[in-house]
């Protein structure tokens, strides 16, 4: 069961149960505990939307671990304030290299 897609397709859903628990049946329930009738086509469309959003932002998740640290930026800013821009230029170059490696996709 794709819980994210179910919650996207049915915003009034508050609980997804894979199997019955006590007197609560398996399925998707609203705030009053009523079972919500599921249209699989709506759930599939919501899952496709979620996947498209993930695909469109994958570059961000790829970039994050490769960017230089904020500590590196702080050190570069300190030295830049002291009149030496070498470290800041290196920081910017490292960021540009990551951006070039994982480009932002064009929006259609």
GUVOKOL-103513 format. One record per atom (N, C-alpha, C): x, y, z; atom name. Coordinates in Angstrom, 3 decimals. Example, Ala and Ser with C-alpha at 12.3 -4.5 7.8 and 13.67 -1.06 7.14 Angstrom:
         x         y         z   a
    13.190    -5.690     7.800   N
    12.300    -4.500     7.800  CA
    13.200    -3.300     7.800   C
    12.850    -2.250     7.080   N
    13.670    -1.060     7.140  CA
    12.900     0.030     7.870   C
***
This chain:
         x         y         z   a
     0.854    -1.182     0.000   N
     0.000     0.000     0.000  CA
     0.897     1.242     0.000   C
     0.643     2.152    -0.932   N
     1.419     3.378    -1.032  CA
     0.723     4.463    -0.206   C
     1.157     4.615     1.036   N
     0.496     5.531     1.963  CA
     0.565     6.976     1.491   C
     1.707     7.407     0.975   N
     1.823     8.790     0.510  CA
     0.812     9.070    -0.591   C
     0.689     8.158    -1.541   N
    -0.259     8.348    -2.637  CA
    -1.699     8.335    -2.131   C
    -1.989     7.471    -1.171   N
    -3.341     7.436    -0.607  CA
    -3.682     8.758     0.080   C
    -2.761     9.274     0.873   N
    -3.007    10.546     1.561  CA
    -3.092    11.704     0.579   C
    -2.338    11.637    -0.511   N
    -2.422    12.691    -1.534  CA
    -3.772    12.612    -2.247   C
    -4.198    11.408    -2.589   N
    -5.460    11.232    -3.321  CA
    -6.673    11.506    -2.435   C
    -6.539    11.226    -1.150   N
    -7.650    11.395    -0.207  CA
    -7.181    12.224     0.981   C
    -7.196    13.556     0.858   N
    -6.702    14.416     1.933  CA
    -7.465    14.273     3.246   C
    -8.693    13.739     3.186   N
    -9.472    13.549     4.412  CA
    -9.106    12.248     5.133   C
    -8.217    11.454     4.549   N
    -7.782    10.211     5.186  CA
    -6.848    10.538     6.348   C
    -7.027     9.822     7.454   N
    -6.164    10.032     8.620  CA
    -5.444     8.760     9.048   C
    -5.869     7.614     8.511   N
    -5.238     6.366     8.919  CA
    -5.325     5.353     7.791   C
    -4.211     4.670     7.555   N
    -4.166     3.570     6.602  CA
    -3.800     2.308     7.377   C
    -4.651     1.318     7.267   N
    -4.401     0.056     7.966  CA
    -4.197    -1.054     6.945   C
    -3.024    -1.681     6.983   N
    -2.723    -2.778     6.062  CA
    -3.589    -4.008     6.376   C
    -3.881    -4.187     7.666   N
    -4.719    -5.317     8.080  CA
    -5.580    -4.877     9.258   C
    -6.654    -5.600     9.473   N
    -7.586    -5.249    10.547  CA
    -6.877    -5.285    11.903   C
    -7.218    -4.306    12.743   N
    -6.708    -4.254    14.110  CA
    -7.921    -4.127    15.023   C
    -8.172    -5.178    15.809   N
    -9.348    -5.158    16.675  CA
   -10.610    -5.004    15.841   C
   -11.410    -3.983    16.170   N
   -12.651    -3.774    15.413  CA
   -12.460    -2.819    14.231   C
   -11.208    -2.360    14.002   N
   -10.951    -1.488    12.847  CA
   -10.578    -2.349    11.649   C
   -11.337    -2.199    10.546   N
   -11.043    -3.002     9.353  CA
    -9.815    -2.471     8.618   C
    -9.232    -3.337     7.797   N
    -8.134    -2.886     6.949  CA
    -8.678    -1.872     5.960   C
    -7.843    -0.933     5.561   N
    -8.251     0.070     4.587  CA
    -7.866     1.460     5.036   C
    -8.500     2.447     4.424   N
    -8.215     3.848     4.689  CA
    -9.400     4.437     5.436   C
    -9.110     5.143     6.530   N
   -10.160     5.675     7.389  CA
   -10.092     7.191     7.464   C
   -11.255     7.821     7.619   N
   -11.289     9.270     7.834  CA
   -11.227     9.557     9.332   C
   -11.338    10.834     9.701   N
   -11.192    11.234    11.103  CA
   -12.245    10.609    12.007   C
   -13.393    10.258    11.446   N
   -14.458     9.643    12.238  CA
   -14.357     8.126    12.279   C
   -13.319     7.578    11.658   N
   -13.153     6.128    11.637  CA
   -13.929     5.444    10.537   C
   -14.529     6.223     9.646   N
   -15.284     5.644     8.529  CA
   -14.336     5.213     7.415   C
   -14.658     4.083     6.808   N
   -13.852     3.565     5.707  CA
   -14.055     4.439     4.469   C
   -12.978     4.756     3.788   N
   -13.028     5.536     2.551  CA
   -12.922     4.562     1.385   C
   -13.842     4.684     0.460   N
   -13.822     3.845    -0.742  CA
   -12.681     4.326    -1.637   C
   -11.802     3.428    -1.994   N
   -10.595     3.790    -2.739  CA
   -10.790     3.550    -4.232   C
   -10.441     4.574    -5.021   N
   -10.402     4.466    -6.480  CA
    -8.930     4.313    -6.852   C
    -8.539     3.139    -7.304   N
    -7.132     2.859    -7.582  CA
    -6.550     3.798    -8.631   C
    -7.371     4.254    -9.562   N
    -6.879     5.186   -10.586  CA
    -6.428     6.503    -9.949   C
    -7.162     6.981    -8.934   N
    -6.770     8.197    -8.223  CA
    -5.467     7.993    -7.456   C
    -5.339     6.841    -6.840   N
    -4.123     6.528    -6.087  CA
    -2.934     6.414    -7.036   C
    -3.133     5.772    -8.184   N
    -2.056     5.643    -9.163  CA
    -1.644     7.011    -9.703   C
    -2.613     7.898    -9.942   N
    -2.307     9.249   -10.424  CA
    -1.534    10.030    -9.363   C
    -1.925     9.882    -8.117   N
    -1.215    10.564    -7.032  CA
     0.202    10.025    -6.910   C
     0.372     8.722    -7.053   N
     1.711     8.113    -6.990  CA
     2.577     8.639    -8.136   C
     1.996     8.801    -9.311   N
     2.746     9.338   -10.454  CA
     3.163    10.782   -10.199   C
     2.285    11.571    -9.580   N
     2.622    12.962    -9.234  CA
     3.792    13.007    -8.247   C
     3.708    12.166    -7.237   N
     4.775    12.116    -6.223  CA
     6.092    11.721    -6.866   C
     6.066    10.722    -7.745   N
     7.292    10.281    -8.410  CA
     7.850    11.381    -9.303   C
     6.975    12.098   -10.003   N
     7.431    13.205   -10.860  CA
     8.091    14.298   -10.026   C
     7.526    14.594    -8.860   N
     8.120    15.591    -7.963  CA
     9.490    15.130    -7.462   C
     9.591    13.861    -7.107   N
    10.877    13.318    -6.657  CA
    11.915    13.360    -7.781   C
    11.493    12.979    -8.985   N
    12.409    12.991   -10.122  CA
    12.887    14.407   -10.419   C
    11.980    15.390   -10.325   N
    12.318    16.783   -10.643  CA
    13.284    17.402    -9.636   C
    13.350    16.848    -8.445   N
    14.225    17.406    -7.407  CA
    15.375    16.459    -7.029   C
    15.575    15.409    -7.796   N
    16.651    14.462    -7.495  CA
    18.009    15.149    -7.503   C
    18.188    16.119    -8.389   N
    19.463    16.829    -8.463  CA
    19.820    17.477    -7.121   C
    18.815    17.945    -6.387   N
    19.073    18.568    -5.082  CA
    19.624    17.551    -4.095   C
    19.046    16.364    -4.086   N
    19.518    15.321    -3.172  CA
    20.899    14.803    -3.586   C
    21.184    14.831    -4.887   N
    22.508    14.426    -5.358  CA
    23.570    15.459    -4.978   C
    23.222    16.736    -5.065   N
    24.181    17.804    -4.791  CA
    24.549    17.897    -3.310   C
    23.588    17.761    -2.445   N
    23.746    18.073    -1.024  CA
    24.986    17.447    -0.392   C
    25.230    16.152    -0.540   N
    26.399    15.590     0.149  CA
    27.737    15.996    -0.477   C
    27.708    16.540    -1.682   N
    28.956    16.890    -2.355  CA
    29.339    18.362    -2.229   C
    28.409    19.185    -1.769   N
    28.751    20.589    -1.554  CA
    29.786    20.704    -0.433   C
    30.669    21.715    -0.522   N
    31.582    21.945     0.600  CA
    30.782    22.339     1.847   C
    31.356    22.101     2.994   N
    30.648    22.338     4.251  CA
    30.466    23.823     4.544   C
    29.533    24.105     5.434   N
    29.342    25.483     5.884  CA
    30.553    25.966     6.692   C
    31.245    25.043     7.350   N
    32.468    25.415     8.063  CA
    33.521    25.910     7.074   C
    33.581    25.269     5.918   N
    34.506    25.714     4.871  CA
    34.123    27.110     4.391   C
    32.835    27.341     4.233   N
    32.371    28.676     3.831  CA
    32.711    29.713     4.894   C
    32.482    29.382     6.164   N
    32.778    30.326     7.244  CA
    34.261    30.688     7.248   C
    35.120    29.698     7.072   N
    36.553    29.952     7.035  CA
    36.902    30.833     5.832   C
    36.303    30.538     4.688   N
    36.565    31.321     3.480  CA
    36.098    32.758     3.652   C
    34.956    32.946     4.303   N
    34.454    34.302     4.540  CA
    35.365    35.067     5.503   C
    35.859    34.386     6.506   N
    36.798    35.022     7.434  CA
    38.018    35.540     6.667   C
    38.619    34.660     5.868   N
    39.831    35.050     5.150  CA
    39.538    36.108     4.092   C
    38.347    36.059     3.520   N
    37.965    37.095     2.562  CA
    37.884    38.446     3.257   C
    37.351    38.457     4.468   N
    37.266    39.690     5.252  CA
    38.644    40.212     5.610   C
    39.612    39.298     5.686   N
    40.992    39.688     5.985  CA
    41.745    40.122     4.721   C
    41.045    40.084     3.587   N
    41.657    40.537     2.335  CA
    42.187    39.432     1.445   C
    41.977    38.168     1.829   N
    42.449    37.046     1.023  CA
    41.234    36.283     0.497   C
    40.941    36.430    -0.784   N
    39.764    35.791    -1.391  CA
    40.039    34.399    -1.957   C
    41.235    33.880    -1.780   N
    41.595    32.589    -2.370  CA
    40.639    31.477    -1.932   C
    40.405    31.351    -0.637   N
    39.539    30.276    -0.132  CA
    38.094    30.470    -0.582   C
    37.637    31.711    -0.643   N
    36.269    31.976    -1.085  CA
    36.123    31.624    -2.567   C
    37.123    31.965    -3.363   N
    37.094    31.591    -4.781  CA
    37.077    30.070    -4.938   C
    37.838    29.369    -4.115   N
    37.858    27.896    -4.147  CA
    36.495    27.331    -3.756   C
    35.888    27.945    -2.735   N
    34.564    27.501    -2.293  CA
    33.553    27.651    -3.428   C
    33.527    28.824    -4.048   N
    32.596    29.060    -5.161  CA
    32.859    28.095    -6.313   C
    34.118    27.828    -6.608   N
    34.462    26.897    -7.684  CA
    33.982    25.484    -7.360   C
    34.118    25.078    -6.099   N
    33.651    23.750    -5.689  CA
    32.129    23.648    -5.830   C
    31.429    24.702    -5.434   N
    29.970    24.718    -5.585  CA
    29.580    24.649    -7.059   C
    30.261    25.416    -7.895   N
    29.975    25.423    -9.328  CA
    30.225    24.049    -9.943   C
    31.253    23.353    -9.482   N
    31.546    22.011   -10.000  CA
    30.428    21.028    -9.657   C
    29.902    21.128    -8.448   N
    28.792    20.251    -8.042  CA
    27.553    20.574    -8.879   C
    27.280    21.857    -9.073   N
    26.129    22.253    -9.880  CA
    26.271    21.769   -11.322   C
    27.485    21.807   -11.851   N
    27.710    21.321   -13.216  CA
    27.551    19.799   -13.294   C
    27.978    19.102   -12.234   N
    27.873    17.635   -12.203  CA
    26.426    17.182   -12.141   C
    25.594    17.932   -11.386   N
    24.182    17.598   -11.219  CA
    23.341    18.811   -11.628   C
    23.168    19.038   -12.920   N
    22.434    20.234   -13.356  CA
    20.955    20.171   -13.001   C
    20.399    21.331   -12.803   N
    18.968    21.450   -12.555  CA
    18.243    21.161   -13.867   C
    17.251    20.276   -13.840   N
    16.547    19.960   -15.095  CA
    15.765    21.165   -15.604   C
    15.637    21.227   -16.912   N
    14.862    22.293   -17.514  CA
    13.380    22.040   -17.273   C
    12.646    23.121   -16.986   N
    11.207    23.023   -16.762  CA
    10.509    23.209   -18.097   C
     9.625    22.289   -18.408   N
     8.890    22.382   -19.687  CA
     7.715    23.286   -19.583   C
***
